[in-house]
Amino acid sequence: MIKRIVIVEDELIIQELYIDYLESLGYEVVATFESGEKAIQYFQQESADLILMDIRLDGILDGIETMVEINKKSSIPVVYISGNSEARNLERARLTNMKAFLSKPLNFKLLSDTLKKIQ
């Protein structure tokens, strides 16, 4: 069951929107990060039930590369949220523990439905 969620999104205002919405649905947002490198460090010691991951991030790694690194230690499921839905990114994302690939601007009802489906 999904309860604890980590958000990896480099735009702080979008992070806040996600937090507010997820908490209104009863989820606990346990951490947020702007870069993949910081998320990877977090998951060296911690865990979560799900990661909401932007594809384009501040830092060296994109969201998919970040998930490849995180999945080396654990198989936390991920929902990608991106304004860039190129087929190449979707194919790369399938190599991770991807549960969904949602486009920006995010439709919150679709996010809610997606989270219910992957429970």
SEPAPA-11877 format. One record per residue: chain; x, y negated, z of N, C-alpha, C in turn. Coordinates in Angstrom, 2 decimals. Atoms other than C-alpha are relative to their C-alpha. Layout:
// SEPAPA-11877
(node 'A',(X,Y,Z),(X,Y,Z),(X,Y,Z));
...
This chain:
// SEPAPA-11877
(node 'A',(0.83,1.18,0.00),(0.00,0.00,0.00),(0.88,-1.25,0.00));
(node 'A',(-0.76,1.25,0.10),(1.28,-3.44,-0.90),(-0.46,-0.96,1.09));
(node 'A',(0.27,1.01,-1.03),(1.49,-5.83,2.04),(1.06,-1.10,-0.04));
(node 'A',(-1.12,0.93,-0.10),(4.94,-7.46,1.99),(0.57,-0.27,-1.39));
(node 'A',(-0.41,0.40,1.35),(5.92,-9.41,-1.13),(1.15,-0.99,0.06));
(node 'A',(-1.09,0.96,0.19),(9.11,-11.20,-2.17),(-0.24,-0.69,-1.33));
(node 'A',(0.16,0.79,1.22),(8.88,-14.00,-4.74),(1.37,-0.49,-0.45));
(node 'A',(-1.24,0.53,0.59),(11.82,-14.78,-7.04),(-0.43,-0.90,-1.16));
(node 'A',(0.50,1.04,0.93),(10.95,-18.01,-8.88),(0.82,-1.25,0.25));
(node 'A',(-0.88,1.14,-0.20),(13.22,-20.99,-9.50),(-0.70,-1.35,0.10));
(node 'A',(0.73,1.25,-0.15),(10.50,-23.64,-9.48),(-0.74,0.02,1.34));
(node 'A',(0.52,-0.03,-1.37),(9.66,-24.49,-5.86),(-1.51,-0.25,0.07));
(node 'A',(1.44,0.26,-0.03),(6.18,-25.86,-6.60),(-0.79,1.24,-0.40));
(node 'A',(0.65,-1.24,0.41),(5.28,-22.62,-8.36),(0.10,1.03,1.13));
(node 'A',(-0.14,-0.88,-1.16),(6.67,-20.65,-5.40),(-1.11,-0.29,1.01));
(node 'A',(1.01,0.40,-0.99),(4.34,-22.62,-3.10),(-1.41,0.41,-0.44));
(node 'A',(1.31,-0.44,0.51),(1.32,-21.93,-5.32),(-0.18,1.50,0.18));
(node 'A',(0.07,-1.45,-0.16),(2.10,-18.21,-5.31),(-0.18,0.38,1.47));
(node 'A',(0.10,-0.29,-1.43),(2.59,-18.18,-1.54),(-1.42,-0.26,0.50));
(node 'A',(1.35,0.35,-0.46),(-0.70,-19.97,-0.88),(-1.03,1.01,-0.49));
(node 'A',(0.98,-0.92,0.57),(-2.62,-17.69,-3.20),(0.13,1.40,0.60));
(node 'A',(-0.21,-1.35,-0.53),(-1.06,-14.43,-2.00),(-0.42,0.10,1.46));
(node 'A',(0.39,-0.01,-1.41),(-1.55,-15.34,1.66),(-1.51,-0.08,0.15));
(node 'A',(1.46,0.08,-0.06),(-5.19,-16.22,0.96),(-0.64,1.36,-0.28));
(node 'A',(0.48,-1.36,0.28),(-5.58,-12.63,-0.29),(0.40,1.01,1.08));
(node 'A',(-0.39,-0.87,-1.10),(-4.03,-11.21,2.88),(1.38,0.61,-0.12));
(node 'A',(-1.37,-0.50,0.13),(-0.51,-10.48,1.62),(0.94,-0.84,0.83));
(node 'A',(-1.03,0.72,-0.73),(2.59,-11.45,3.57),(1.17,-0.25,-0.94));
(node 'A',(-1.17,0.35,0.80),(5.26,-13.31,1.60),(1.18,-0.06,0.97));
(node 'A',(-1.08,-0.13,-0.97),(8.42,-12.26,3.43),(1.24,-0.79,-0.36));
(node 'A',(-1.16,0.79,0.42),(10.97,-14.22,1.38),(-0.24,-0.55,-1.39));
(node 'A',(0.01,0.58,1.34),(11.40,-16.47,-1.64),(1.44,-0.35,-0.38));
(node 'A',(-1.34,0.31,0.49),(14.46,-17.02,-3.80),(-0.09,-0.70,-1.34));
(node 'A',(-0.07,0.70,1.28),(15.42,-19.29,-6.68),(0.93,0.68,-0.98));
(node 'A',(-0.96,-0.66,0.88),(18.18,-17.07,-8.04),(0.00,1.51,0.24));
(node 'A',(-0.10,-1.45,-0.11),(18.67,-13.41,-8.71),(1.08,0.43,0.96));
(node 'A',(-1.11,-0.35,-0.88),(21.95,-13.37,-6.85),(-0.43,-0.01,1.46));
(node 'A',(0.48,0.07,-1.39),(20.27,-14.45,-3.60),(-0.99,1.13,0.30));
(node 'A',(0.94,-1.10,-0.19),(17.51,-11.88,-4.07),(0.74,1.32,0.18));
(node 'A',(-0.79,-1.22,-0.12),(20.07,-9.12,-4.56),(0.63,0.09,1.38));
(node 'A',(-0.58,0.01,-1.34),(21.83,-10.14,-1.34),(-1.04,0.39,1.05));
(node 'A',(1.08,-0.31,-0.93),(18.51,-10.00,0.53),(-0.30,1.49,0.02));
(node 'A',(0.38,-1.40,0.08),(17.73,-6.52,-0.70),(1.13,0.97,0.34));
(node 'A',(-1.07,-0.86,-0.53),(21.11,-5.21,0.47),(-0.34,0.44,1.42));
(node 'A',(0.35,-0.28,-1.40),(19.64,-5.31,4.00),(-1.49,0.17,0.25));
(node 'A',(1.44,0.07,-0.24),(15.88,-5.80,3.65),(-0.76,0.75,-1.08));
(node 'A',(0.85,-0.65,0.98),(12.95,-4.36,1.77),(-1.33,-0.76,-0.10));
(node 'A',(1.33,0.56,0.20),(9.47,-5.26,0.55),(-0.81,1.05,-0.75));
(node 'A',(0.86,-0.92,0.73),(6.50,-3.54,-1.04),(-0.08,-0.33,-1.48));
(node 'A',(0.11,0.45,1.39),(6.60,-5.59,-4.24),(0.82,-1.28,-0.18));
(node 'A',(-0.69,1.24,0.36),(8.60,-8.30,-5.99),(-0.77,-0.65,-1.14));
(node 'A',(0.48,0.81,1.11),(7.05,-11.06,-8.09),(1.22,-0.70,-0.56));
(node 'A',(-1.27,0.43,0.57),(9.86,-11.95,-10.47),(-0.19,-0.81,-1.27));
(node 'A',(-0.07,0.78,1.23),(10.27,-14.76,-12.97),(1.14,0.58,-0.84));
(node 'A',(-1.07,-0.50,0.87),(12.39,-13.81,-15.98),(1.16,-1.00,-0.05));
(node 'A',(-1.05,1.02,0.06),(14.30,-17.08,-16.32),(0.19,-0.58,1.39));
(node 'A',(-0.32,0.44,-1.35),(16.06,-18.01,-13.09),(1.23,-0.89,0.01));
(node 'A',(-1.25,0.70,-0.23),(18.68,-20.38,-11.78),(1.06,1.05,0.28));
(node 'A',(-1.08,-0.92,-0.29),(22.04,-18.70,-11.60),(0.43,0.78,-1.22));
(node 'A',(-0.61,-0.78,1.08),(23.92,-16.17,-13.67),(-0.95,1.05,-0.56));
(node 'A',(0.85,-1.12,0.41),(21.38,-13.33,-13.76),(-1.42,-0.45,-0.31));
(node 'A',(1.43,0.24,0.20),(17.92,-13.40,-15.27),(-0.78,1.00,0.87));
(node 'A',(0.82,-0.84,-0.86),(15.02,-11.64,-13.56),(0.14,1.48,-0.27));
(node 'A',(-0.12,-1.42,0.35),(15.42,-8.38,-15.44),(1.34,0.55,0.47));
(node 'A',(-1.32,-0.42,-0.49),(19.15,-8.16,-14.72),(0.01,0.12,1.52));
(node 'A',(0.12,-0.04,-1.46),(18.33,-8.91,-11.09),(-0.67,1.30,0.44));
(node 'A',(0.71,-1.22,-0.36),(15.87,-6.02,-10.95),(0.83,1.24,-0.26));
(node 'A',(-0.89,-1.13,0.25),(18.39,-3.64,-12.51),(0.93,0.19,1.19));
(node 'A',(-0.90,-0.07,-1.15),(20.77,-4.48,-9.66),(-0.73,0.44,1.27));
(node 'A',(0.78,-0.38,-1.19),(18.08,-4.22,-6.96),(-0.38,1.48,-0.06));
(node 'A',(0.41,-1.41,0.16),(16.92,-0.86,-8.37),(1.15,0.99,0.19));
(node 'A',(-1.13,-0.89,-0.28),(20.44,0.54,-7.91),(-0.03,0.47,1.46));
(node 'A',(0.07,-0.34,-1.42),(19.73,0.53,-4.16),(-1.38,0.53,0.39));
(node 'A',(1.36,-0.44,-0.35),(15.94,0.96,-4.02),(-0.90,-0.18,-1.21));
(node 'A',(0.91,0.03,1.14),(12.99,1.40,-6.33),(-1.25,-0.84,0.32));
(node 'A',(1.11,0.90,-0.31),(10.87,-1.56,-5.30),(-0.70,-0.37,-1.30));
(node 'A',(0.72,0.37,1.22),(8.13,-2.19,-7.85),(0.03,-1.51,-0.23));
(node 'A',(-0.07,1.41,0.37),(8.11,-5.49,-9.71),(-1.14,-0.35,-0.95));
(node 'A',(0.90,0.62,0.95),(5.55,-7.67,-11.42),(0.74,-1.20,-0.55));
(node 'A',(-0.67,1.12,0.63),(7.23,-9.97,-13.90),(-1.03,-1.07,-0.37));
(node 'A',(0.83,1.13,0.40),(5.75,-13.42,-14.45),(0.91,-0.92,-0.78));
(node 'A',(-0.91,0.76,0.84),(7.22,-15.35,-17.34),(-0.73,-0.78,-1.07));
(node 'A',(0.48,0.78,1.13),(6.57,-18.05,-19.87),(0.60,0.51,-1.30));
(node 'A',(-0.71,-0.55,1.15),(8.77,-16.04,-22.21),(-0.39,1.47,-0.17));
(node 'A',(0.48,-1.37,0.16),(6.93,-12.94,-23.40),(0.51,0.63,-1.30));
(node 'A',(-0.59,-0.61,1.19),(9.27,-12.02,-26.25),(0.04,1.52,0.15));
(node 'A',(-0.01,-1.47,-0.01),(9.17,-8.35,-27.19),(1.30,0.53,0.58));
(node 'A',(-1.30,-0.44,-0.51),(12.87,-8.05,-26.37),(0.01,0.02,1.53));
(node 'A',(0.06,0.03,-1.47),(12.24,-9.09,-22.75),(-0.91,1.09,0.54));
(node 'A',(0.92,-1.04,-0.44),(9.32,-6.72,-22.43),(0.68,1.37,-0.06));
(node 'A',(-0.72,-1.27,0.12),(11.47,-3.82,-23.66),(1.05,0.14,1.10));
(node 'A',(-1.00,-0.04,-1.08),(14.25,-4.71,-21.20),(-0.68,0.23,1.34));
(node 'A',(0.71,-0.11,-1.27),(11.73,-5.03,-18.37),(-0.50,1.42,0.24));
(node 'A',(0.49,-1.38,-0.13),(10.42,-1.52,-19.03),(1.06,0.94,0.57));
(node 'A',(-1.09,-0.81,-0.55),(13.82,-0.19,-17.94),(0.08,-0.10,1.52));
(node 'A',(0.03,0.17,-1.45),(13.06,-1.33,-14.39),(-1.29,0.62,0.54));
(node 'A',(1.21,-0.55,-0.62),(10.31,-0.31,-11.95),(-1.16,-0.99,-0.18));
(node 'A',(1.00,1.00,0.34),(7.90,-2.68,-13.73),(-1.41,0.57,0.13));
(node 'A',(1.41,-0.38,-0.12),(4.23,-2.47,-12.78),(-0.89,-0.85,-0.89));
(node 'A',(0.77,0.89,0.88),(3.03,-5.43,-14.89),(0.91,-1.11,-0.51));
(node 'A',(-0.70,1.13,0.61),(4.22,-8.27,-17.11),(-1.07,-1.04,-0.29));
(node 'A',(1.02,1.04,0.13),(2.09,-11.42,-16.73),(0.62,-1.27,-0.58));
(node 'A',(-0.48,1.22,0.65),(2.41,-14.63,-18.74),(-0.34,-1.23,0.80));
(node 'A',(0.27,1.32,-0.56),(2.68,-18.18,-17.48),(-0.69,-0.82,-1.07));
(node 'A',(0.42,0.28,-1.37),(0.71,-20.20,-16.84),(-0.79,1.17,0.55));
(node 'A',(0.56,-1.18,-0.64),(-0.39,-17.55,-14.38),(-1.49,-0.15,0.25));
(node 'A',(1.41,-0.09,-0.31),(-4.03,-16.61,-14.21),(-0.09,0.75,1.33));
(node 'A',(-0.01,-0.60,-1.34),(-4.50,-15.97,-10.48),(-0.97,1.16,0.14));
(node 'A',(0.95,-1.12,-0.04),(-7.53,-13.74,-11.00),(0.67,1.25,-0.59));
(node 'A',(-0.72,-1.11,0.60),(-5.40,-11.56,-13.28),(1.05,0.55,0.96));
(node 'A',(-0.98,-0.45,-0.99),(-2.67,-11.44,-10.62),(-0.69,0.82,1.08));
(node 'A',(0.75,-0.72,-1.03),(-5.23,-10.38,-8.00),(-0.43,1.38,-0.50));
(node 'A',(0.43,-1.27,0.59),(-6.63,-7.68,-10.29),(1.18,0.96,-0.18));
(node 'A',(-1.21,-0.81,0.20),(-3.12,-6.46,-11.09),(0.47,0.60,1.32));
(node 'A',(-0.43,-0.49,-1.31),(-2.18,-6.18,-7.41),(-0.93,1.08,0.52));
(node 'A',(0.97,-1.03,-0.44),(-5.36,-4.20,-6.69),(0.26,1.31,-0.75));
(node 'A',(-0.21,-1.19,0.81),(-4.58,-1.79,-9.54),(1.24,0.78,0.42));
(node 'A',(-1.26,-0.70,-0.34),(-1.06,-1.02,-8.31),(0.10,0.37,1.46));
(node 'A',(0.00,-0.36,-1.45),(-2.03,-0.49,-4.66),(0.31,1.45,0.20));
